[in-house]
Amino acid sequence: MLFLVVVGPVWDYFDTKSLKANPSSAARLSYYRRTILWLLTASAIAMCTTGWTGLFTLRGLGIRAVWLETHRWTWWTLGVMVLLFVLVQLVLPVAQVKLKYGSRTYLEPRQFESLRFFLPSTGAERRWFAGLSVTAGFCEELLFRGFVLRELIALPLHMGLAGPAILAALIFGSHHVYLGRAGVVSTTVGGLVFTATLLVTGNLIAGMILHALMDLSLLLYWRPKTLHGAETPTI
């Protein structure tokens, strides 16, 4: 818990700062591999200390959301919120890229320019980035919507569910400082939506799949010229 709350964000800040200073292909590959390693290691430790069931389901997390069962409108409200998030953040952007730019071999949207240091530029990088996306989808949900949320709920502060959900989302956002201020805010909001997904479905599966797909979708938006060594239209 100390690592996820304190060490992780500080480590990520300096790790990405180093990557920004030297955004070479070798540095990106090394960053992807390190991130995959620490996510898998932290998840393994969390599962060994808590157990799979204790991290994966609402009951295992100690969440007794009776209000979801007694007031069905709350369940539907959360469900609609999750569906709208999926539509706006995943379905519509992917459809737009496929319809408008699907025929383009190269694609470097201006809104991703500030993340050029982090985004993959070669075939090997794209494969490792895909592996990182799937790993993050599984491990980050297990850690931040599972382990962190469970530990915060267990604290004797009588915060109910809202307080731990917000704190867990903020901790999740703090691990994405390389995205800038707007990125931290958007990932924090995303963390709340992933928590809503957990409440609606009762487990982490849907959130894991959604998380991985959102990260993988970056490979569709970002197809730089360095993949084939040709000029790229910036849009």
Contacts in CASP RR format, 6 or more apart in sequence:
PFRMAT RR
TARGET T0000
AUTHOR 0000-0000-0000
METHOD contacts of the structure
MODEL  1
MLFLVVVGPVWDYFDTKSLKANPSSAARLSYYRRTILWLLTASAIAMCTT
GWTGLFTLRGLGIRAVWLETHRWTWWTLGVMVLLFVLVQLVLPVAQVKLK
YGSRTYLEPRQFESLRFFLPSTGAERRWFAGLSVTAGFCEELLFRGFVLR
ELIALPLHMGLAGPAILAALIFGSHHVYLGRAGVVSTTVGGLVFTATLLV
TGNLIAGMILHALMDLSLLLYWRPKTLHGAETPTI
1 147 0 8 1.000
1 148 0 8 1.000
1 151 0 8 1.000
3 42 0 8 1.000
4 42 0 8 1.000
4 143 0 8 1.000
4 144 0 8 1.000
4 147 0 8 1.000
4 148 0 8 1.000
4 171 0 8 1.000
5 148 0 8 1.000
5 171 0 8 1.000
8 175 0 8 1.000
9 171 0 8 1.000
9 174 0 8 1.000
9 175 0 8 1.000
9 177 0 8 1.000
12 175 0 8 1.000
12 176 0 8 1.000
12 177 0 8 1.000
12 178 0 8 1.000
13 177 0 8 1.000
13 178 0 8 1.000
15 31 0 8 1.000
15 34 0 8 1.000
16 31 0 8 1.000
16 117 0 8 1.000
16 118 0 8 1.000
16 177 0 8 1.000
16 178 0 8 1.000
18 27 0 8 1.000
19 27 0 8 1.000
19 28 0 8 1.000
19 31 0 8 1.000
19 117 0 8 1.000
19 118 0 8 1.000
19 178 0 8 1.000
20 117 0 8 1.000
20 178 0 8 1.000
23 116 0 8 1.000
23 117 0 8 1.000
23 118 0 8 1.000
25 121 0 8 1.000
25 122 0 8 1.000
25 124 0 8 1.000
25 125 0 8 1.000
28 117 0 8 1.000
28 118 0 8 1.000
28 120 0 8 1.000
28 121 0 8 1.000
28 125 0 8 1.000
29 124 0 8 1.000
29 125 0 8 1.000
29 128 0 8 1.000
31 118 0 8 1.000
32 125 0 8 1.000
32 128 0 8 1.000
32 129 0 8 1.000
32 131 0 8 1.000
32 132 0 8 1.000
33 128 0 8 1.000
35 132 0 8 1.000
35 135 0 8 1.000
35 136 0 8 1.000
36 128 0 8 1.000
36 131 0 8 1.000
36 132 0 8 1.000
36 135 0 8 1.000
39 135 0 8 1.000
39 136 0 8 1.000
39 139 0 8 1.000
39 140 0 8 1.000
39 143 0 8 1.000
40 135 0 8 1.000
40 139 0 8 1.000
42 139 0 8 1.000
42 143 0 8 1.000
43 138 0 8 1.000
43 139 0 8 1.000
43 142 0 8 1.000
43 143 0 8 1.000
46 55 0 8 1.000
46 142 0 8 1.000
46 143 0 8 1.000
46 146 0 8 1.000
46 147 0 8 1.000
47 55 0 8 1.000
47 142 0 8 1.000
50 147 0 8 1.000
50 150 0 8 1.000
53 60 0 8 1.000
54 60 0 8 1.000
54 61 0 8 1.000
54 150 0 8 1.000
55 61 0 8 1.000
55 142 0 8 1.000
55 146 0 8 1.000
55 147 0 8 1.000
55 150 0 8 1.000
55 204 0 8 1.000
56 142 0 8 1.000
56 146 0 8 1.000
56 203 0 8 1.000
56 204 0 8 1.000
57 202 0 8 1.000
57 203 0 8 1.000
57 204 0 8 1.000
58 65 0 8 1.000
58 198 0 8 1.000
58 199 0 8 1.000
58 202 0 8 1.000
58 203 0 8 1.000
60 150 0 8 1.000
61 146 0 8 1.000
61 149 0 8 1.000
61 150 0 8 1.000
61 153 0 8 1.000
62 150 0 8 1.000
62 153 0 8 1.000
62 154 0 8 1.000
63 149 0 8 1.000
63 153 0 8 1.000
63 161 0 8 1.000
63 199 0 8 1.000
65 161 0 8 1.000
65 199 0 8 1.000
67 74 0 8 1.000
68 74 0 8 1.000
68 75 0 8 1.000
68 78 0 8 1.000
68 199 0 8 1.000
69 75 0 8 1.000
75 199 0 8 1.000
75 200 0 8 1.000
78 196 0 8 1.000
78 199 0 8 1.000
78 200 0 8 1.000
79 196 0 8 1.000
79 200 0 8 1.000
81 193 0 8 1.000
81 196 0 8 1.000
82 193 0 8 1.000
82 196 0 8 1.000
82 197 0 8 1.000
82 200 0 8 1.000
85 190 0 8 1.000
85 193 0 8 1.000
86 210 0 8 1.000
89 214 0 8 1.000
90 210 0 8 1.000
90 213 0 8 1.000
90 214 0 8 1.000
90 217 0 8 1.000
93 217 0 8 1.000
93 221 0 8 1.000
94 217 0 8 1.000
94 220 0 8 1.000
97 107 0 8 1.000
97 220 0 8 1.000
97 221 0 8 1.000
98 220 0 8 1.000
101 107 0 8 1.000
101 235 0 8 1.000
104 223 0 8 1.000
104 233 0 8 1.000
105 223 0 8 1.000
105 228 0 8 1.000
105 230 0 8 1.000
106 223 0 8 1.000
106 224 0 8 1.000
106 225 0 8 1.000
106 227 0 8 1.000
106 228 0 8 1.000
106 230 0 8 1.000
106 231 0 8 1.000
106 232 0 8 1.000
106 233 0 8 1.000
107 221 0 8 1.000
107 222 0 8 1.000
107 223 0 8 1.000
107 224 0 8 1.000
107 232 0 8 1.000
107 233 0 8 1.000
107 235 0 8 1.000
108 222 0 8 1.000
108 223 0 8 1.000
108 224 0 8 1.000
108 225 0 8 1.000
108 232 0 8 1.000
108 233 0 8 1.000
108 234 0 8 1.000
108 235 0 8 1.000
109 221 0 8 1.000
109 222 0 8 1.000
109 234 0 8 1.000
109 235 0 8 1.000
110 234 0 8 1.000
110 235 0 8 1.000
112 119 0 8 1.000
112 218 0 8 1.000
112 221 0 8 1.000
112 222 0 8 1.000
113 234 0 8 1.000
114 180 0 8 1.000
115 178 0 8 1.000
115 179 0 8 1.000
116 224 0 8 1.000
118 178 0 8 1.000
119 129 0 8 1.000
119 218 0 8 1.000
119 222 0 8 1.000
119 224 0 8 1.000
120 126 0 8 1.000
120 128 0 8 1.000
120 129 0 8 1.000
120 219 0 8 1.000
120 222 0 8 1.000
121 224 0 8 1.000
121 226 0 8 1.000
121 227 0 8 1.000
122 226 0 8 1.000
122 227 0 8 1.000
123 227 0 8 1.000
126 219 0 8 1.000
126 227 0 8 1.000
129 218 0 8 1.000
129 219 0 8 1.000
130 216 0 8 1.000
130 219 0 8 1.000
132 215 0 8 1.000
133 212 0 8 1.000
133 215 0 8 1.000
133 216 0 8 1.000
133 218 0 8 1.000
133 219 0 8 1.000
134 212 0 8 1.000
134 216 0 8 1.000
136 211 0 8 1.000
136 212 0 8 1.000
136 215 0 8 1.000
137 207 0 8 1.000
137 208 0 8 1.000
137 211 0 8 1.000
137 212 0 8 1.000
137 215 0 8 1.000
138 208 0 8 1.000
138 212 0 8 1.000
140 172 0 8 1.000
140 175 0 8 1.000
140 211 0 8 1.000
141 194 0 8 1.000
141 204 0 8 1.000
141 207 0 8 1.000
141 208 0 8 1.000
141 211 0 8 1.000
142 204 0 8 1.000
142 208 0 8 1.000
144 168 0 8 1.000
144 169 0 8 1.000
144 171 0 8 1.000
144 172 0 8 1.000
144 191 0 8 1.000
144 194 0 8 1.000
145 168 0 8 1.000
145 191 0 8 1.000
145 194 0 8 1.000
145 195 0 8 1.000
145 198 0 8 1.000
145 204 0 8 1.000
145 207 0 8 1.000
146 204 0 8 1.000
148 168 0 8 1.000
148 171 0 8 1.000
148 172 0 8 1.000
149 164 0 8 1.000
149 165 0 8 1.000
149 168 0 8 1.000
149 195 0 8 1.000
152 159 0 8 1.000
152 163 0 8 1.000
152 164 0 8 1.000
152 167 0 8 1.000
152 168 0 8 1.000
153 159 0 8 1.000
153 160 0 8 1.000
153 161 0 8 1.000
153 164 0 8 1.000
155 164 0 8 1.000
165 192 0 8 1.000
165 195 0 8 1.000
166 192 0 8 1.000
168 191 0 8 1.000
168 195 0 8 1.000
169 188 0 8 1.000
169 189 0 8 1.000
169 190 0 8 1.000
169 191 0 8 1.000
169 192 0 8 1.000
169 195 0 8 1.000
170 188 0 8 1.000
172 187 0 8 1.000
172 188 0 8 1.000
172 190 0 8 1.000
172 191 0 8 1.000
173 184 0 8 1.000
173 187 0 8 1.000
173 188 0 8 1.000
173 191 0 8 1.000
174 184 0 8 1.000
175 187 0 8 1.000
176 183 0 8 1.000
176 184 0 8 1.000
176 187 0 8 1.000
177 184 0 8 1.000
179 186 0 8 1.000
179 187 0 8 1.000
194 207 0 8 1.000
194 210 0 8 1.000
194 211 0 8 1.000
197 206 0 8 1.000
197 207 0 8 1.000
197 210 0 8 1.000
198 204 0 8 1.000
198 207 0 8 1.000
200 206 0 8 1.000
201 207 0 8 1.000
224 232 0 8 1.000
225 231 0 8 1.000
225 232 0 8 1.000
END
